[in-house]
Amino acid sequence: MTSPLIGVVMGSSSDWDTMQHAVHILQQFGIAHEARVISAHRMPDDLFAYAEQAEARGLRAIVAGAGGAAHLPGMLAAKTVVPVLGVPVASRHLQGVDSLHSIVQMPKGVPVATFAIGAAGAANAALFAVALLAADDAPLRERLHAFRAEQTAAARAMTLPPK
Ligand code: RP5
């Protein structure tokens, strides 16, 4: 079995609807990855263990999604130098603005790269992880160029309803 290069973690199985978009991108690019639920406040010891082992396990980035008082990405980043890409999951009461502020407002010294709320953020976090890996993987970089070219072609082919 190939060792995962990218970890996708989330605070609850209820985050899967959002975080599956990150996993789909990694599958599309054929990136070895793993997906796990690690709740910062319900499984703090597991969070610490995951972060402490991430570097030795060969993880190159961790995509971490959580909602509400979303401390999972920040606490992972506090315990590892592996880049953490944070995805704010839309919450029921504040629609993810709480998650976004919790993740993006890291104090100086421990960065979390923060993406958009919801599915777009999850997909973009995974695409960013692919770009990180592509820095020293020429075939992967070619696939990333092809992915962008497909999007360009699709946008150019867009039509609007007649007047
Ligand atoms: C956070 O609380 C999770 O990331 C999730 O977004 C939110 C709600 O979790 P559940 O109550 O659905 O398990 O920890």
Backbone and ligand atoms as CSV (ligand in chain L), in Angstrom:
chain,resi,resn,atom,element,x,y,z
A,1,MET,N,N,0.839,-1.192,0.000
A,1,MET,CA,C,0.000,0.000,0.000
A,1,MET,C,C,0.886,1.258,0.000
A,2,THR,N,N,0.527,2.267,-0.826
A,2,THR,CA,C,1.310,3.497,-0.895
A,2,THR,C,C,1.071,4.349,0.347
A,3,SER,N,N,2.128,4.917,0.892
A,3,SER,CA,C,1.972,5.804,2.049
A,3,SER,C,C,1.291,7.091,1.614
A,4,PRO,N,N,0.376,7.590,2.416
A,4,PRO,CA,C,-0.310,8.829,2.027
A,4,PRO,C,C,0.632,10.027,2.028
A,5,LEU,N,N,0.467,10.880,1.030
A,5,LEU,CA,C,1.227,12.136,0.967
A,5,LEU,C,C,0.413,13.291,1.542
A,6,ILE,N,N,-0.900,13.162,1.422
A,6,ILE,CA,C,-1.796,14.217,1.900
A,6,ILE,C,C,-2.785,13.608,2.897
A,7,GLY,N,N,-2.924,14.255,4.035
A,7,GLY,CA,C,-3.937,13.854,5.000
A,7,GLY,C,C,-5.131,14.783,4.882
A,8,VAL,N,N,-6.315,14.204,4.830
A,8,VAL,CA,C,-7.543,15.006,4.867
A,8,VAL,C,C,-8.236,14.667,6.176
A,9,VAL,N,N,-8.337,15.637,7.064
A,9,VAL,CA,C,-8.950,15.376,8.363
A,9,VAL,C,C,-10.090,16.364,8.582
A,10,MET,N,N,-11.043,15.920,9.372
A,10,MET,CA,C,-12.215,16.775,9.627
A,10,MET,C,C,-12.727,16.499,11.028
A,11,GLY,N,N,-13.433,17.487,11.578
A,11,GLY,CA,C,-13.852,17.400,12.967
A,11,GLY,C,C,-14.999,16.463,13.231
A,12,SER,N,N,-15.717,16.070,12.189
A,12,SER,CA,C,-16.909,15.233,12.371
A,12,SER,C,C,-17.253,14.582,11.041
A,13,SER,N,N,-17.963,13.469,11.123
A,13,SER,CA,C,-18.451,12.867,9.875
A,13,SER,C,C,-19.450,13.806,9.191
A,14,SER,N,N,-20.028,14.741,9.963
A,14,SER,CA,C,-20.971,15.698,9.358
A,14,SER,C,C,-20.234,16.679,8.429
A,15,ASP,N,N,-18.915,16.715,8.501
A,15,ASP,CA,C,-18.127,17.579,7.611
A,15,ASP,C,C,-17.849,16.915,6.260
A,16,TRP,N,N,-18.194,15.642,6.134
A,16,TRP,CA,C,-17.831,14.894,4.930
A,16,TRP,C,C,-18.436,15.480,3.651
A,17,ASP,N,N,-19.700,15.943,3.749
A,17,ASP,CA,C,-20.345,16.534,2.564
A,17,ASP,C,C,-19.467,17.611,1.941
A,18,THR,N,N,-18.814,18.363,2.802
A,18,THR,CA,C,-17.894,19.410,2.329
A,18,THR,C,C,-16.538,18.819,1.964
A,19,MET,N,N,-15.984,18.032,2.853
A,19,MET,CA,C,-14.590,17.598,2.688
A,19,MET,C,C,-14.411,16.551,1.589
A,20,GLN,N,N,-15.508,15.894,1.199
A,20,GLN,CA,C,-15.392,14.930,0.096
A,20,GLN,C,C,-14.896,15.620,-1.178
A,21,HIS,N,N,-15.121,16.920,-1.279
A,21,HIS,CA,C,-14.669,17.633,-2.483
A,21,HIS,C,C,-13.141,17.714,-2.536
A,22,ALA,N,N,-12.517,17.731,-1.366
A,22,ALA,CA,C,-11.048,17.681,-1.338
A,22,ALA,C,C,-10.576,16.285,-1.766
A,23,VAL,N,N,-11.233,15.273,-1.236
A,23,VAL,CA,C,-10.832,13.898,-1.548
A,23,VAL,C,C,-11.019,13.610,-3.037
A,24,HIS,N,N,-12.103,14.109,-3.615
A,24,HIS,CA,C,-12.340,13.859,-5.041
A,24,HIS,C,C,-11.231,14.449,-5.912
A,25,ILE,N,N,-10.763,15.636,-5.528
A,25,ILE,CA,C,-9.655,16.251,-6.294
A,25,ILE,C,C,-8.400,15.382,-6.183
A,26,LEU,N,N,-8.101,14.928,-4.976
A,26,LEU,CA,C,-6.889,14.104,-4.791
A,26,LEU,C,C,-7.005,12.798,-5.572
A,27,GLN,N,N,-8.227,12.229,-5.600
A,27,GLN,CA,C,-8.438,11.010,-6.398
A,27,GLN,C,C,-8.231,11.305,-7.875
A,28,GLN,N,N,-8.776,12.429,-8.315
A,28,GLN,CA,C,-8.676,12.820,-9.730
A,28,GLN,C,C,-7.213,12.936,-10.168
A,29,PHE,N,N,-6.363,13.427,-9.275
A,29,PHE,CA,C,-4.940,13.598,-9.619
A,29,PHE,C,C,-4.100,12.380,-9.223
A,30,GLY,N,N,-4.746,11.357,-8.677
A,30,GLY,CA,C,-4.024,10.127,-8.321
A,30,GLY,C,C,-3.021,10.324,-7.200
A,31,ILE,N,N,-3.364,11.185,-6.243
A,31,ILE,CA,C,-2.463,11.470,-5.111
A,31,ILE,C,C,-2.780,10.514,-3.960
A,32,ALA,N,N,-1.749,9.853,-3.440
A,32,ALA,CA,C,-1.947,8.976,-2.284
A,32,ALA,C,C,-2.387,9.827,-1.085
A,33,HIS,N,N,-3.501,9.455,-0.501
A,33,HIS,CA,C,-4.052,10.277,0.587
A,33,HIS,C,C,-4.788,9.395,1.585
A,34,GLU,N,N,-5.153,10.002,2.695
A,34,GLU,CA,C,-5.990,9.331,3.681
A,34,GLU,C,C,-7.029,10.334,4.152
A,35,ALA,N,N,-8.169,9.844,4.626
A,35,ALA,CA,C,-9.213,10.720,5.158
A,35,ALA,C,C,-9.645,10.184,6.511
A,36,ARG,N,N,-9.710,11.085,7.508
A,36,ARG,CA,C,-10.021,10.660,8.877
A,36,ARG,C,C,-10.825,11.717,9.609
A,37,VAL,N,N,-11.637,11.254,10.547
A,37,VAL,CA,C,-12.276,12.176,11.493
A,37,VAL,C,C,-11.367,12.303,12.706
A,38,ILE,N,N,-10.986,13.551,12.997
A,38,ILE,CA,C,-10.247,13.841,14.233
A,38,ILE,C,C,-10.873,15.109,14.822
A,39,SER,N,N,-11.573,14.947,15.905
A,39,SER,CA,C,-12.228,16.094,16.522
A,39,SER,C,C,-11.285,16.743,17.531
A,40,ALA,N,N,-11.050,18.054,17.346
A,40,ALA,CA,C,-10.105,18.749,18.232
A,40,ALA,C,C,-10.573,18.706,19.687
A,41,HIS,N,N,-11.857,18.925,19.910
A,41,HIS,CA,C,-12.315,19.006,21.304
A,41,HIS,C,C,-12.798,17.668,21.850
A,42,ARG,N,N,-13.116,16.702,20.950
A,42,ARG,CA,C,-13.571,15.406,21.448
A,42,ARG,C,C,-12.468,14.349,21.412
A,43,MET,N,N,-11.416,14.608,20.625
A,43,MET,CA,C,-10.314,13.635,20.499
A,43,MET,C,C,-8.972,14.368,20.556
A,44,PRO,N,N,-8.753,15.200,21.576
A,44,PRO,CA,C,-7.525,16.027,21.570
A,44,PRO,C,C,-6.244,15.204,21.551
A,45,ASP,N,N,-6.239,14.050,22.225
A,45,ASP,CA,C,-5.020,13.227,22.241
A,45,ASP,C,C,-4.733,12.664,20.848
A,46,ASP,N,N,-5.801,12.280,20.136
A,46,ASP,CA,C,-5.638,11.766,18.765
A,46,ASP,C,C,-5.111,12.868,17.849
A,47,LEU,N,N,-5.620,14.071,18.056
A,47,LEU,CA,C,-5.155,15.226,17.261
A,47,LEU,C,C,-3.647,15.413,17.457
A,48,PHE,N,N,-3.217,15.411,18.713
A,48,PHE,CA,C,-1.793,15.606,18.991
A,48,PHE,C,C,-0.960,14.483,18.370
A,49,ALA,N,N,-1.431,13.246,18.514
A,49,ALA,CA,C,-0.678,12.107,17.974
A,49,ALA,C,C,-0.576,12.219,16.453
A,50,TYR,N,N,-1.680,12.569,15.808
A,50,TYR,CA,C,-1.682,12.679,14.340
A,50,TYR,C,C,-0.681,13.738,13.890
A,51,ALA,N,N,-0.733,14.895,14.549
A,51,ALA,CA,C,0.164,15.989,14.167
A,51,ALA,C,C,1.625,15.630,14.456
A,52,GLU,N,N,1.861,15.014,15.596
A,52,GLU,CA,C,3.241,14.680,15.973
A,52,GLU,C,C,3.859,13.643,15.030
A,53,GLN,N,N,3.017,12.774,14.459
A,53,GLN,CA,C,3.533,11.710,13.589
A,53,GLN,C,C,3.545,12.107,12.113
A,54,ALA,N,N,2.889,13.230,11.777
A,54,ALA,CA,C,2.669,13.582,10.368
A,54,ALA,C,C,3.973,13.660,9.574
A,55,GLU,N,N,4.973,14.332,10.120
A,55,GLU,CA,C,6.230,14.534,9.392
A,55,GLU,C,C,6.921,13.194,9.157
A,56,ALA,N,N,7.049,12.387,10.204
A,56,ALA,CA,C,7.742,11.094,10.080
A,56,ALA,C,C,6.984,10.143,9.160
A,57,ARG,N,N,5.659,10.289,9.101
A,57,ARG,CA,C,4.859,9.428,8.218
A,57,ARG,C,C,4.945,9.861,6.759
A,58,GLY,N,N,5.583,10.995,6.498
A,58,GLY,CA,C,5.773,11.421,5.113
A,58,GLY,C,C,4.650,12.273,4.558
A,59,LEU,N,N,3.753,12.747,5.429
A,59,LEU,CA,C,2.699,13.633,4.923
A,59,LEU,C,C,3.323,14.940,4.466
A,60,ARG,N,N,2.918,15.414,3.298
A,60,ARG,CA,C,3.470,16.665,2.746
A,60,ARG,C,C,2.561,17.852,3.012
A,61,ALA,N,N,1.288,17.574,3.292
A,61,ALA,CA,C,0.338,18.626,3.677
A,61,ALA,C,C,-0.857,17.959,4.336
A,62,ILE,N,N,-1.522,18.742,5.184
A,62,ILE,CA,C,-2.739,18.258,5.840
A,62,ILE,C,C,-3.862,19.233,5.496
A,63,VAL,N,N,-4.900,18.726,4.866
A,63,VAL,CA,C,-6.101,19.516,4.610
A,63,VAL,C,C,-7.043,19.255,5.779
A,64,ALA,N,N,-7.354,20.315,6.539
A,64,ALA,CA,C,-8.134,20.132,7.764
A,64,ALA,C,C,-9.390,20.988,7.709
A,65,GLY,N,N,-10.543,20.341,7.821
A,65,GLY,CA,C,-11.814,21.061,7.779
A,65,GLY,C,C,-12.547,20.932,9.095
A,66,ALA,N,N,-13.150,22.031,9.530
A,66,ALA,CA,C,-13.950,21.984,10.751
A,66,ALA,C,C,-14.922,23.162,10.741
A,67,GLY,N,N,-15.955,23.011,11.571
A,67,GLY,CA,C,-16.975,24.059,11.628
A,67,GLY,C,C,-17.157,24.597,13.032
A,68,GLY,N,N,-17.729,25.783,13.123
A,68,GLY,CA,C,-17.974,26.420,14.417
A,68,GLY,C,C,-16.689,26.998,14.985
A,69,ALA,N,N,-16.424,26.715,16.272
A,69,ALA,CA,C,-15.146,27.128,16.884
A,69,ALA,C,C,-14.092,26.160,16.366
A,70,ALA,N,N,-13.636,26.449,15.150
A,70,ALA,CA,C,-12.903,25.449,14.365
A,70,ALA,C,C,-11.412,25.468,14.684
A,71,HIS,N,N,-11.041,24.831,15.787
A,71,HIS,CA,C,-9.635,24.888,16.210
A,71,HIS,C,C,-8.785,23.740,15.678
A,72,LEU,N,N,-9.403,22.808,14.923
A,72,LEU,CA,C,-8.628,21.659,14.411
A,72,LEU,C,C,-7.423,22.084,13.557
A,73,PRO,N,N,-7.608,22.934,12.537
A,73,PRO,CA,C,-6.430,23.288,11.733
A,73,PRO,C,C,-5.344,23.984,12.551
A,74,GLY,N,N,-5.728,24.921,13.390
A,74,GLY,CA,C,-4.749,25.674,14.171
A,74,GLY,C,C,-3.989,24.799,15.160
A,75,MET,N,N,-4.684,23.877,15.797
A,75,MET,CA,C,-4.013,23.010,16.760
A,75,MET,C,C,-3.103,21.997,16.062
A,76,LEU,N,N,-3.517,21.533,14.878
A,76,LEU,CA,C,-2.612,20.670,14.099
A,76,LEU,C,C,-1.337,21.452,13.757
A,77,ALA,N,N,-1.541,22.677,13.280
A,77,ALA,CA,C,-0.388,23.503,12.880
A,77,ALA,C,C,0.525,23.785,14.072
A,78,ALA,N,N,-0.079,23.848,15.265
A,78,ALA,CA,C,0.721,24.113,16.462
A,78,ALA,C,C,1.667,22.962,16.786
A,79,LYS,N,N,1.327,21.769,16.296
A,79,LYS,CA,C,2.083,20.572,16.670
A,79,LYS,C,C,2.882,19.965,15.526
A,80,THR,N,N,2.870,20.596,14.334
A,80,THR,CA,C,3.663,20.053,13.226
A,80,THR,C,C,4.101,21.190,12.314
A,81,VAL,N,N,5.202,20.973,11.603
A,81,VAL,CA,C,5.616,21.955,10.591
A,81,VAL,C,C,5.127,21.543,9.199
A,82,VAL,N,N,4.452,20.413,9.106
A,82,VAL,CA,C,3.822,20.042,7.831
A,82,VAL,C,C,2.757,21.109,7.529
A,83,PRO,N,N,2.721,21.641,6.289
A,83,PRO,CA,C,1.751,22.702,5.990
A,83,PRO,C,C,0.309,22.257,6.236
A,84,VAL,N,N,-0.446,23.121,6.922
A,84,VAL,CA,C,-1.853,22.838,7.206
A,84,VAL,C,C,-2.718,23.778,6.371
A,85,LEU,N,N,-3.626,23.196,5.624
A,85,LEU,CA,C,-4.533,23.948,4.756
A,85,LEU,C,C,-5.922,23.859,5.368
A,86,GLY,N,N,-6.439,24.975,5.855
A,86,GLY,CA,C,-7.678,24.966,6.622
A,86,GLY,C,C,-8.909,25.224,5.766
A,87,VAL,N,N,-9.932,24.436,6.003
A,87,VAL,CA,C,-11.196,24.590,5.279
A,87,VAL,C,C,-12.312,24.898,6.276
A,88,PRO,N,N,-12.878,26.103,6.223
A,88,PRO,CA,C,-14.004,26.424,7.091
A,88,PRO,C,C,-15.275,25.723,6.592
A,89,VAL,N,N,-15.843,24.895,7.446
A,89,VAL,CA,C,-17.083,24.189,7.093
A,89,VAL,C,C,-18.261,25.070,7.514
A,90,ALA,N,N,-19.262,25.160,6.659
A,90,ALA,CA,C,-20.437,25.989,6.968
A,90,ALA,C,C,-21.132,25.451,8.213
A,91,SER,N,N,-21.377,26.318,9.166
A,91,SER,CA,C,-22.033,25.919,10.413
A,91,SER,C,C,-23.522,26.282,10.322
A,92,ARG,N,N,-24.295,25.672,11.234
A,92,ARG,CA,C,-25.749,25.840,11.142
A,92,ARG,C,C,-26.181,27.273,11.484
A,93,HIS,N,N,-25.629,27.822,12.553
A,93,HIS,CA,C,-26.146,29.113,13.016
A,93,HIS,C,C,-25.481,30.314,12.357
A,94,LEU,N,N,-24.184,30.210,12.087
A,94,LEU,CA,C,-23.461,31.384,11.546
A,94,LEU,C,C,-22.939,31.133,10.130
A,95,GLN,N,N,-23.411,30.043,9.517
A,95,GLN,CA,C,-23.123,29.743,8.103
A,95,GLN,C,C,-21.627,29.679,7.769
A,96,GLY,N,N,-20.807,29.421,8.765
A,96,GLY,CA,C,-19.385,29.206,8.483
A,96,GLY,C,C,-18.519,30.438,8.648
A,97,VAL,N,N,-19.134,31.590,8.939
A,97,VAL,CA,C,-18.325,32.788,9.199
A,97,VAL,C,C,-17.534,32.582,10.492
A,98,ASP,N,N,-18.156,31.888,11.449
A,98,ASP,CA,C,-17.447,31.529,12.688
A,98,ASP,C,C,-16.256,30.620,12.383
A,99,SER,N,N,-16.477,29.621,11.534
A,99,SER,CA,C,-15.403,28.682,11.161
A,99,SER,C,C,-14.272,29.435,10.453
A,100,LEU,N,N,-14.665,30.312,9.515
A,100,LEU,CA,C,-13.667,31.079,8.755
A,100,LEU,C,C,-12.801,31.928,9.691
A,101,HIS,N,N,-13.453,32.666,10.582
A,101,HIS,CA,C,-12.689,33.536,11.480
A,101,HIS,C,C,-11.807,32.716,12.420
A,102,SER,N,N,-12.328,31.572,12.879
A,102,SER,CA,C,-11.538,30.722,13.783
A,102,SER,C,C,-10.269,30.228,13.098
A,103,ILE,N,N,-10.379,29.938,11.803
A,103,ILE,CA,C,-9.244,29.334,11.092
A,103,ILE,C,C,-8.285,30.398,10.557
A,104,VAL,N,N,-8.853,31.490,10.042
A,104,VAL,CA,C,-7.999,32.471,9.348
A,104,VAL,C,C,-7.241,33.367,10.319
A,105,GLN,N,N,-7.761,33.550,11.527
A,105,GLN,CA,C,-7.174,34.539,12.433
A,105,GLN,C,C,-6.099,33.938,13.337
A,106,MET,N,N,-5.215,33.124,12.749
A,106,MET,CA,C,-4.122,32.560,13.550
A,106,MET,C,C,-3.156,33.661,13.966
A,107,PRO,N,N,-2.760,33.676,15.223
A,107,PRO,CA,C,-1.748,34.645,15.646
A,107,PRO,C,C,-0.422,34.388,14.923
A,108,LYS,N,N,0.382,35.433,14.842
A,108,LYS,CA,C,1.676,35.376,14.146
A,108,LYS,C,C,2.545,34.229,14.676
A,109,GLY,N,N,3.145,33.487,13.742
A,109,GLY,CA,C,4.130,32.467,14.118
A,109,GLY,C,C,3.715,31.046,13.797
A,110,VAL,N,N,2.414,30.797,13.751
A,110,VAL,CA,C,1.925,29.442,13.427
A,110,VAL,C,C,0.873,29.585,12.325
A,111,PRO,N,N,1.302,29.455,11.059
A,111,PRO,CA,C,0.371,29.726,9.962
A,111,PRO,C,C,-0.555,28.558,9.631
A,112,VAL,N,N,-1.767,28.923,9.241
A,112,VAL,CA,C,-2.696,27.976,8.599
A,112,VAL,C,C,-3.151,28.660,7.307
A,113,ALA,N,N,-2.905,28.032,6.176
A,113,ALA,CA,C,-3.392,28.582,4.907
A,113,ALA,C,C,-4.897,28.347,4.875
A,114,THR,N,N,-5.663,29.431,4.731
A,114,THR,CA,C,-7.119,29.311,4.891
A,114,THR,C,C,-7.835,29.512,3.567
A,115,PHE,N,N,-8.808,28.656,3.314
A,115,PHE,CA,C,-9.521,28.651,2.041
A,115,PHE,C,C,-10.968,29.087,2.242
A,116,ALA,N,N,-11.731,29.115,1.161
A,116,ALA,CA,C,-13.111,29.602,1.214
A,116,ALA,C,C,-13.996,28.666,2.039
A,117,ILE,N,N,-15.099,29.205,2.525
A,117,ILE,CA,C,-16.070,28.393,3.259
A,117,ILE,C,C,-16.695,27.376,2.297
A,118,GLY,N,N,-16.740,26.116,2.728
A,118,GLY,CA,C,-17.527,25.115,2.015
A,118,GLY,C,C,-16.784,24.348,0.931
A,119,ALA,N,N,-17.589,23.821,-0.004
A,119,ALA,CA,C,-17.072,22.888,-1.006
A,119,ALA,C,C,-15.959,23.493,-1.863
A,120,ALA,N,N,-16.109,24.766,-2.252
A,120,ALA,CA,C,-15.069,25.404,-3.074
A,120,ALA,C,C,-13.755,25.455,-2.307
A,121,GLY,N,N,-13.832,25.760,-1.016
A,121,GLY,CA,C,-12.620,25.806,-0.202
A,121,GLY,C,C,-11.978,24.433,-0.075
A,122,ALA,N,N,-12.798,23.410,0.091
A,122,ALA,CA,C,-12.257,22.046,0.204
A,122,ALA,C,C,-11.548,21.648,-1.088
A,123,ALA,N,N,-12.197,21.901,-2.220
A,123,ALA,CA,C,-11.591,21.555,-3.511
A,123,ALA,C,C,-10.312,22.370,-3.734
A,124,ASN,N,N,-10.366,23.650,-3.407
A,124,ASN,CA,C,-9.186,24.498,-3.625
A,124,ASN,C,C,-8.033,24.130,-2.691
A,125,ALA,N,N,-8.353,23.733,-1.481
A,125,ALA,CA,C,-7.289,23.296,-0.567
A,125,ALA,C,C,-6.576,22.081,-1.162
A,126,ALA,N,N,-7.343,21.164,-1.713
A,126,ALA,CA,C,-6.740,19.974,-2.330
A,126,ALA,C,C,-5.927,20.364,-3.567
A,127,LEU,N,N,-6.456,21.295,-4.351
A,127,LEU,CA,C,-5.699,21.751,-5.529
A,127,LEU,C,C,-4.400,22.436,-5.110
A,128,PHE,N,N,-4.461,23.144,-4.004
A,128,PHE,CA,C,-3.235,23.791,-3.490
A,128,PHE,C,C,-2.236,22.728,-3.041
A,129,ALA,N,N,-2.737,21.677,-2.409
A,129,ALA,CA,C,-1.859,20.574,-1.992
A,129,ALA,C,C,-1.226,19.923,-3.229
A,130,VAL,N,N,-2.014,19.766,-4.277
A,130,VAL,CA,C,-1.474,19.209,-5.528
A,130,VAL,C,C,-0.364,20.126,-6.054
A,131,ALA,N,N,-0.603,21.439,-6.001
A,131,ALA,CA,C,0.414,22.399,-6.480
A,131,ALA,C,C,1.690,22.302,-5.650
A,132,LEU,N,N,1.552,22.094,-4.346
A,132,LEU,CA,C,2.745,21.924,-3.499
A,132,LEU,C,C,3.544,20.707,-3.946
A,133,LEU,N,N,2.828,19.604,-4.175
A,133,LEU,CA,C,3.509,18.375,-4.605
A,133,LEU,C,C,4.106,18.548,-6.003
A,134,ALA,N,N,3.424,19.321,-6.842
A,134,ALA,CA,C,3.861,19.485,-8.232
A,134,ALA,C,C,5.172,20.268,-8.335
A,135,ALA,N,N,5.527,20.971,-7.273
A,135,ALA,CA,C,6.766,21.764,-7.311
A,135,ALA,C,C,7.976,20.898,-7.620
A,136,ASP,N,N,7.966,19.638,-7.178
A,136,ASP,CA,C,9.090,18.749,-7.500
A,136,ASP,C,C,8.623,17.455,-8.175
A,137,ASP,N,N,7.546,17.571,-8.960
A,137,ASP,CA,C,7.000,16.409,-9.671
A,137,ASP,C,C,6.500,16.901,-11.033
A,138,ALA,N,N,7.376,16.811,-12.035
A,138,ALA,CA,C,7.054,17.386,-13.353
A,138,ALA,C,C,5.794,16.768,-13.985
A,139,PRO,N,N,5.605,15.429,-13.960
A,139,PRO,CA,C,4.381,14.880,-14.553
A,139,PRO,C,C,3.115,15.410,-13.868
A,140,LEU,N,N,3.182,15.559,-12.546
A,140,LEU,CA,C,2.018,16.091,-11.822
A,140,LEU,C,C,1.764,17.542,-12.235
A,141,ARG,N,N,2.851,18.289,-12.439
A,141,ARG,CA,C,2.704,19.690,-12.857
A,141,ARG,C,C,2.022,19.754,-14.221
A,142,GLU,N,N,2.358,18.807,-15.098
A,142,GLU,CA,C,1.706,18.758,-16.413
A,142,GLU,C,C,0.210,18.493,-16.260
A,143,ARG,N,N,-0.145,17.595,-15.334
A,143,ARG,CA,C,-1.572,17.302,-15.124
A,143,ARG,C,C,-2.303,18.521,-14.578
A,144,LEU,N,N,-1.601,19.298,-13.744
A,144,LEU,CA,C,-2.204,20.522,-13.211
A,144,LEU,C,C,-2.425,21.540,-14.333
A,145,HIS,N,N,-1.430,21.654,-15.235
A,145,HIS,CA,C,-1.619,22.548,-16.394
A,145,HIS,C,C,-2.816,22.084,-17.229
A,146,ALA,N,N,-2.932,20.777,-17.419
A,146,ALA,CA,C,-4.033,20.239,-18.234
A,146,ALA,C,C,-5.380,20.530,-17.564
A,147,PHE,N,N,-5.419,20.397,-16.249
A,147,PHE,CA,C,-6.647,20.681,-15.489
A,147,PHE,C,C,-7.067,22.134,-15.700
A,148,ARG,N,N,-6.106,23.054,-15.621
A,148,ARG,CA,C,-6.415,24.471,-15.828
A,148,ARG,C,C,-6.884,24.720,-17.269
A,149,ALA,N,N,-6.230,24.039,-18.219
A,149,ALA,CA,C,-6.598,24.229,-19.632
A,149,ALA,C,C,-8.024,23.750,-19.877
A,150,GLU,N,N,-8.405,22.639,-19.207
A,150,GLU,CA,C,-9.783,22.141,-19.349
A,150,GLU,C,C,-10.786,23.171,-18.824
A,151,GLN,N,N,-10.454,23.794,-17.711
A,151,GLN,CA,C,-11.354,24.811,-17.146
A,151,GLN,C,C,-11.481,26.003,-18.084
A,152,THR,N,N,-10.350,26.382,-18.677
A,152,THR,CA,C,-10.372,27.505,-19.611
A,152,THR,C,C,-11.257,27.178,-20.806
A,153,ALA,N,N,-11.092,25.970,-21.342
A,153,ALA,CA,C,-11.889,25.568,-22.502
A,153,ALA,C,C,-13.366,25.534,-22.144
A,154,ALA,N,N,-13.678,25.030,-20.947
A,154,ALA,CA,C,-15.082,24.952,-20.522
A,154,ALA,C,C,-15.675,26.351,-20.368
A,155,ALA,N,N,-14.887,27.281,-19.826
A,155,ALA,CA,C,-15.394,28.658,-19.649
A,155,ALA,C,C,-15.595,29.334,-21.002
A,156,ARG,N,N,-14.661,29.076,-21.938
A,156,ARG,CA,C,-14.791,29.685,-23.270
A,156,ARG,C,C,-15.993,29.130,-24.013
A,157,ALA,N,N,-16.380,27.908,-23.685
A,157,ALA,CA,C,-17.504,27.277,-24.390
A,157,ALA,C,C,-18.851,27.642,-23.765
A,158,MET,N,N,-18.820,28.429,-22.692
A,158,MET,CA,C,-20.073,28.785,-22.011
A,158,MET,C,C,-20.934,29.677,-22.913
A,159,THR,N,N,-22.218,29.427,-22.886
A,159,THR,CA,C,-23.140,30.258,-23.660
A,159,THR,C,C,-24.208,30.823,-22.718
A,160,LEU,N,N,-24.851,31.873,-23.144
A,160,LEU,CA,C,-25.918,32.492,-22.367
A,160,LEU,C,C,-27.243,32.313,-23.116
A,161,PRO,N,N,-28.365,32.374,-22.396
A,161,PRO,CA,C,-29.654,32.253,-23.093
A,161,PRO,C,C,-29.805,33.392,-24.097
A,162,PRO,N,N,-30.471,33.138,-25.222
A,162,PRO,CA,C,-30.693,34.229,-26.204
A,162,PRO,C,C,-31.560,35.327,-25.594
A,163,LYS,N,N,-31.405,36.577,-26.085
A,163,LYS,CA,C,-32.199,37.715,-25.547
A,163,LYS,C,C,-33.673,37.522,-25.843
L,1,RP5,C1,C,-17.059,20.625,14.618
L,1,RP5,O1,O,-18.361,20.761,15.010
L,1,RP5,C2,C,-17.080,19.773,13.376
L,1,RP5,O2,O,-16.023,20.123,12.535
L,1,RP5,C3,C,-18.426,20.059,12.758
L,1,RP5,O3,O,-18.330,20.998,11.702
L,1,RP5,C4,C,-19.223,20.667,13.902
L,1,RP5,C5,C,-20.449,19.859,14.273
L,1,RP5,O4,O,-20.058,18.536,14.576
L,1,RP5,P1,P,-21.184,17.427,14.812
L,1,RP5,O5,O,-22.008,17.900,15.983
L,1,RP5,O6,O,-22.014,17.362,13.542
L,1,RP5,O7,O,-20.444,16.140,15.073
L,1,RP5,O8,O,-16.296,20.012,15.586
